[in-house]
Amino acid sequence: MEQTVQETGAMKNMVPRKKRKNLTQDTLAGYLFISPMLIMTVVLMVIPILLSGIISFTDWNFIAGLKSINFIGFDNYTKMLSDENFTRSLANNFLLMIVIPVSLFIALILAVLINKATYFKSVFKVIYFMPFISSFVAVAILWRVLFHPTSGPINGLLMSIGIDNPPAWLADPSFSLISVMIIMVWAGIGFEMIIFMAGLQNIPQDLYEAADIDGASKIRQFFSVTLPLLSPTTFFLLITGIVGSFKAFDLIMILTNGGPAGSTSVIVFYLYEVAFIQLKSGYASAIGIALLLLILAITVIQWIGQKKWVNY
């Protein structure tokens, strides 16, 4: 009898050990599967960020080699506060953020209309998604032709309806950034529309049927059912849109090269000028770290604020 009790106790002790062993094996297998991506992230992102942070405290020129590194403390960061080009680029970046709510509003309306459509739904999806997958070079050349001050079709249309002096658009410092914003909205609504349509298809139809029974109008259903249940999708697009607006570079590089008179220069473009034209690697690294901290702060604020309006 005592031997049986001892054997039973030994078996009970073996079960947790076996579970722990299986858990350890599963954990090691999980780390093994994520190790390629983890190594790439550390090598291509974490280490360069740390090195940029170190270089930001120097006045180094990467062409001169490592021997020319000279640590100057926080001088690069204090210089940004009095740098008119940096503050103008930062202001332009904040103005570009206006694109996000405008683009989201248009994309949501299109997604709702196309989702309710009976015919040619797939055709409309392709039409609106085409600008997003098109080459930015091709898009920029197309809009440079459309916005041409004298022979462009947009100004031709404006003059045909009685506007004698239409804007010069990309060539006018007062309208150049607005022109870039129009192009960004046109190029981005296709992606946002597809994401919104995916969110719409995940909303249970029972909720709309219950709202119909309660006598809710279509507008009431949109604000009481559709918008709250699309809030996680809206939050995702809001974060990616803000991060994307601070990373805007290729379109501005091709369209205006930051001009005229720096009216379309943004932080990433100014960073490029400082690093590869002025060859000030230390100051460019400081701008990059400042941009990283700014995006991180905005993202944290959004994560904290989303608890009040995002419904999961």
C-alpha positions as CSV (number, residue, x, y, z in Angstrom):
1,M,0.0,0.0,0.0
2,E,2.8,2.4,0.9
3,Q,4.6,1.6,-2.3
4,T,1.5,2.4,-4.3
5,V,1.2,5.8,-2.5
6,Q,4.8,6.6,-3.2
7,E,4.4,5.7,-6.9
8,T,1.3,7.9,-7.2
9,G,3.2,10.8,-5.6
10,A,6.2,10.3,-8.0
11,M,3.8,10.3,-11.0
12,K,2.3,13.6,-9.7
13,N,5.7,15.1,-9.5
14,M,6.6,14.0,-13.0
15,V,3.6,15.7,-14.5
16,P,4.6,19.3,-13.6
17,R,8.2,18.5,-14.7
18,K,6.9,17.3,-18.0
19,K,4.8,20.4,-18.4
20,R,7.8,22.6,-17.5
21,K,9.9,20.8,-20.0
22,N,7.3,21.2,-22.8
23,L,6.9,24.8,-21.9
24,T,10.6,25.4,-22.2
25,Q,10.8,23.6,-25.5
26,D,7.9,25.7,-26.8
27,T,9.5,28.9,-25.6
28,L,12.8,28.0,-27.3
29,A,11.0,27.0,-30.5
30,G,9.2,30.4,-30.4
31,Y,12.4,32.3,-30.0
32,L,14.0,30.2,-32.8
33,F,11.2,31.2,-35.2
34,I,11.3,34.9,-34.4
35,S,15.1,35.0,-34.3
36,P,15.7,35.9,-38.0
37,M,13.3,38.9,-37.8
38,L,14.7,39.8,-34.4
39,I,18.3,39.8,-35.6
40,M,17.4,41.9,-38.7
41,T,15.5,44.4,-36.5
42,V,18.5,44.7,-34.1
43,V,21.1,45.0,-36.9
44,L,19.1,47.3,-39.3
45,M,17.1,49.4,-36.8
46,V,18.2,49.3,-33.1
47,I,22.0,49.5,-33.7
48,P,21.7,52.3,-36.3
49,I,19.4,54.3,-34.0
50,L,21.9,53.9,-31.1
51,L,24.8,54.9,-33.4
52,S,22.8,57.9,-34.6
53,G,22.3,58.9,-31.0
54,I,26.0,58.9,-30.4
55,I,26.9,60.7,-33.6
56,S,24.3,63.4,-32.8
57,F,26.6,64.7,-30.1
58,T,29.4,65.3,-32.6
59,D,30.2,67.6,-35.5
60,W,31.3,64.6,-37.6
61,N,31.6,64.6,-41.4
62,F,31.3,61.0,-42.6
63,I,33.5,61.6,-45.6
64,A,36.4,62.6,-43.4
65,G,36.5,59.3,-41.6
66,L,36.2,58.2,-38.0
67,K,39.4,60.0,-36.9
68,S,37.6,63.4,-37.4
69,I,34.9,62.7,-34.8
70,N,34.7,65.6,-32.4
71,F,32.2,65.5,-29.5
72,I,30.4,68.8,-28.9
73,G,27.7,67.8,-26.4
74,F,24.2,69.2,-26.9
75,D,25.3,71.9,-29.4
76,N,23.5,70.2,-32.3
77,Y,20.2,70.1,-30.4
78,T,20.4,73.7,-29.2
79,K,21.2,74.7,-32.8
80,M,17.9,73.2,-34.0
81,L,16.0,75.7,-31.8
82,S,17.4,78.7,-33.7
83,D,17.6,77.0,-37.2
84,E,15.0,78.7,-39.4
85,N,15.1,75.9,-42.0
86,F,14.4,73.3,-39.3
87,T,11.5,75.2,-37.8
88,R,10.0,75.8,-41.2
89,S,10.3,72.2,-42.2
90,L,8.7,71.2,-38.9
91,A,5.9,73.6,-39.4
92,N,5.3,72.2,-42.9
93,N,5.2,68.7,-41.5
94,F,2.5,69.7,-39.1
95,L,0.5,71.3,-41.9
96,L,0.8,68.1,-43.9
97,M,-1.0,66.4,-41.0
98,I,-4.2,68.1,-42.3
99,V,-4.1,65.6,-45.1
100,I,-4.9,62.8,-42.7
101,P,-8.4,63.7,-41.6
102,V,-9.4,64.9,-45.0
103,S,-8.1,61.7,-46.6
104,L,-9.8,59.5,-44.0
105,F,-13.1,61.3,-44.4
106,I,-13.1,60.9,-48.2
107,A,-12.0,57.3,-47.9
108,L,-14.7,56.5,-45.4
109,I,-17.5,58.0,-47.6
110,L,-16.2,56.1,-50.6
111,A,-15.9,52.8,-48.6
112,V,-19.5,53.1,-47.4
113,L,-20.9,53.9,-50.8
114,I,-19.0,51.2,-52.6
115,N,-19.8,48.7,-49.9
116,K,-23.5,49.4,-50.5
117,A,-23.1,49.1,-54.2
118,T,-24.6,46.1,-56.1
119,Y,-22.7,46.3,-59.3
120,F,-19.1,47.0,-60.3
121,K,-17.8,46.9,-56.7
122,S,-14.5,45.3,-57.7
123,V,-14.0,47.8,-60.6
124,F,-14.3,50.8,-58.2
125,K,-11.9,49.2,-55.8
126,V,-9.3,48.8,-58.5
127,I,-9.8,52.3,-59.8
128,Y,-9.4,54.0,-56.4
129,F,-6.5,51.7,-55.4
130,M,-4.5,52.3,-58.6
131,P,-2.8,55.6,-57.5
132,F,-1.5,53.9,-54.3
133,I,0.3,51.1,-56.1
134,S,1.5,53.4,-58.9
135,S,5.1,54.6,-59.0
136,F,5.6,57.9,-57.2
137,V,7.8,59.1,-60.1
138,A,4.9,58.6,-62.5
139,V,2.5,60.2,-60.2
140,A,4.7,63.2,-59.7
141,I,5.3,63.7,-63.4
142,L,1.5,63.4,-64.0
143,W,0.7,66.1,-61.5
144,R,3.5,68.4,-62.6
145,V,1.8,68.4,-66.0
146,L,-1.6,68.9,-64.5
147,F,-0.4,71.8,-62.3
148,H,1.7,73.5,-65.0
149,P,1.1,77.3,-64.5
150,T,0.5,78.2,-68.2
151,S,-0.3,75.0,-70.2
152,G,-1.7,72.7,-67.5
153,P,-5.3,71.5,-67.8
154,I,-6.2,72.6,-64.3
155,N,-5.4,76.2,-64.9
156,G,-6.9,75.9,-68.4
157,L,-10.2,74.9,-66.7
158,L,-10.0,77.7,-64.2
159,M,-9.4,80.3,-66.9
160,S,-12.2,78.9,-69.0
161,I,-14.6,79.6,-66.1
162,G,-13.5,83.2,-65.7
163,I,-10.5,83.1,-63.4
164,D,-8.0,85.3,-65.1
165,N,-5.0,84.8,-62.8
166,P,-5.1,81.2,-61.5
167,P,-2.4,80.0,-59.0
168,A,1.0,78.9,-60.2
169,W,0.5,75.9,-57.9
170,L,3.9,74.1,-57.5
171,A,5.8,77.2,-58.6
172,D,4.1,79.5,-56.1
173,P,5.3,79.4,-52.5
174,S,1.8,80.2,-51.3
175,F,0.2,77.2,-53.1
176,S,3.1,74.7,-53.4
177,L,2.4,72.9,-50.1
178,I,-1.3,72.9,-50.8
179,S,-0.6,71.3,-54.2
180,V,1.5,68.5,-52.5
181,M,-1.3,67.9,-50.0
182,I,-3.9,67.5,-52.8
183,I,-1.6,64.9,-54.4
184,M,-1.1,63.1,-51.1
185,V,-4.9,62.9,-50.6
186,W,-5.4,61.6,-54.1
187,A,-2.7,59.0,-53.8
188,G,-3.7,57.8,-50.3
189,I,-7.4,57.4,-50.3
190,G,-7.3,54.1,-52.2
191,F,-5.4,52.3,-49.5
192,E,-7.5,53.8,-46.7
193,M,-10.7,53.0,-48.6
194,I,-9.7,49.3,-48.8
195,I,-8.9,49.1,-45.1
196,F,-12.3,50.8,-44.3
197,M,-14.1,48.3,-46.5
198,A,-12.5,45.4,-44.6
199,G,-13.7,47.0,-41.4
200,L,-17.2,47.5,-42.7
201,Q,-17.5,43.8,-43.7
202,N,-16.6,42.8,-40.2
203,I,-19.6,44.6,-38.7
204,P,-22.4,42.2,-37.9
205,Q,-25.5,42.8,-40.0
206,D,-27.7,41.9,-37.0
207,L,-26.8,45.3,-35.5
208,Y,-28.2,47.1,-38.6
209,E,-31.3,44.9,-38.6
210,A,-31.9,45.7,-34.9
211,A,-31.5,49.4,-35.6
212,D,-34.0,49.2,-38.4
213,I,-36.5,47.5,-36.1
214,D,-35.9,50.3,-33.5
215,G,-36.7,52.9,-36.3
216,A,-33.2,54.3,-36.6
217,S,-32.6,56.1,-39.9
218,K,-29.6,55.4,-42.1
219,I,-27.7,58.5,-40.9
220,R,-28.4,57.5,-37.3
221,Q,-27.1,54.0,-38.0
222,F,-24.0,55.4,-39.5
223,F,-23.1,57.5,-36.4
224,S,-24.4,55.0,-33.8
225,V,-23.3,51.7,-35.4
226,T,-20.8,52.2,-38.2
227,L,-18.5,54.8,-36.8
228,P,-18.1,53.3,-33.3
229,L,-17.4,49.8,-34.7
230,L,-14.9,51.3,-37.3
231,S,-13.0,53.1,-34.5
232,P,-10.2,50.5,-34.3
233,T,-9.7,50.7,-38.1
234,T,-9.8,54.5,-37.9
235,F,-7.2,54.5,-35.1
236,F,-4.9,52.2,-37.2
237,L,-5.1,54.5,-40.2
238,L,-4.6,57.6,-38.0
239,I,-1.4,56.3,-36.5
240,T,0.0,55.1,-39.8
241,G,-1.1,58.3,-41.6
242,I,0.7,60.6,-39.0
243,V,3.9,58.5,-39.2
244,G,3.7,58.5,-43.0
245,S,3.2,62.3,-43.1
246,F,6.4,62.8,-41.1
247,K,8.3,60.4,-43.4
248,A,7.2,62.2,-46.6
249,F,10.2,62.6,-48.9
250,D,10.0,61.0,-52.3
251,L,7.0,62.9,-53.6
252,I,8.5,66.3,-52.5
253,M,11.9,65.3,-53.8
254,I,10.6,64.7,-57.3
255,L,7.9,67.4,-57.4
256,T,9.6,70.5,-55.9
257,N,12.9,69.5,-54.4
258,G,11.8,71.4,-51.3
259,G,11.1,74.6,-53.1
260,P,10.1,77.2,-54.0
261,A,12.0,79.1,-51.3
262,G,11.7,76.1,-48.9
263,S,7.9,76.2,-48.9
264,T,7.6,72.4,-49.3
265,S,10.7,71.3,-47.3
266,V,9.8,68.8,-44.5
267,I,12.0,67.3,-41.8
268,V,13.1,64.2,-43.7
269,F,14.0,66.3,-46.8
270,Y,15.9,68.8,-44.7
271,L,17.7,65.9,-43.0
272,Y,18.7,64.6,-46.4
273,E,20.0,68.1,-47.4
274,V,22.0,68.4,-44.2
275,A,23.5,64.9,-44.3
276,F,24.3,64.4,-48.0
277,I,24.6,68.0,-49.4
278,Q,25.9,70.0,-46.5
279,L,27.8,66.8,-45.2
280,K,26.9,67.6,-41.6
281,S,26.4,64.0,-40.3
282,G,26.3,65.0,-36.6
283,Y,23.6,67.7,-37.1
284,A,21.6,65.4,-39.4
285,S,21.7,62.6,-36.8
286,A,20.4,65.1,-34.2
287,I,17.5,65.9,-36.5
288,G,16.8,62.2,-37.0
289,I,16.8,61.6,-33.2
290,A,14.5,64.6,-32.7
291,L,12.2,63.3,-35.4
292,L,12.1,59.8,-33.7
293,L,11.3,61.3,-30.3
294,L,8.6,63.5,-31.9
295,I,6.9,60.6,-33.6
296,L,7.2,58.5,-30.5
297,A,5.5,61.2,-28.4
298,I,2.7,61.7,-30.9
299,T,2.1,57.9,-31.0
300,V,2.1,57.6,-27.2
301,I,-0.5,60.5,-26.9
302,Q,-2.7,58.7,-29.5
303,W,-2.4,55.4,-27.6
304,I,-3.5,57.1,-24.4
305,G,-6.3,59.1,-26.1
306,Q,-7.7,56.1,-28.0
307,K,-9.0,54.6,-24.8
308,K,-11.8,57.3,-24.8
309,W,-13.0,56.8,-28.4
310,V,-11.9,53.4,-29.7
311,N,-14.4,50.6,-29.1
312,Y,-13.0,47.1,-29.4
